[in-house]
Amino acid sequence: QVQLVESGGGSVQAGGSLRLSCDASTYMIRMGWFRQAPGKGREGVACIDSTGGTTYADSVKGRFTISRDNVKTTLYLQMSSLKSEDTAMYYCAAGSIYSCAADGRIRNPLGWGQGTQVTVSS
């Protein structure tokens, strides 16, 4: 089973930027980010496949950019113009068979990281 370790979370003021990283123990065809805010369900944020194709949740389009380094098997999420509603625990996930969903979710993820907290203050 793939092991995933996130880093890069922290506290930032609204309008600021953060970059999250996720180190994977092995190459996975699809990788992505989910987030979960207090009292809410887990939602997909962004997904990327082996060709570099990406999908995003509507709430982050134009502000977040997902990318990957296939040599280092590292996933990134560049977050800009952060809003208070972006405050959540962010999780890295990996998948293989199913394509990225249009709303930024990885379908049937095979592994999850432990999460990294992002807090945006207004």
Salt bridges, closest charged atoms under 4 A:
GLU43 OE2 - ARG35 NE 2.64
ASP58 OD1 - LYS61 NZ 3.05
ASP86 OD1 - ARG35 NH1 2.92
ASP86 OD2 - ARG63 NH1 2.74
ASP103 OD2 - ARG105 NE 2.93
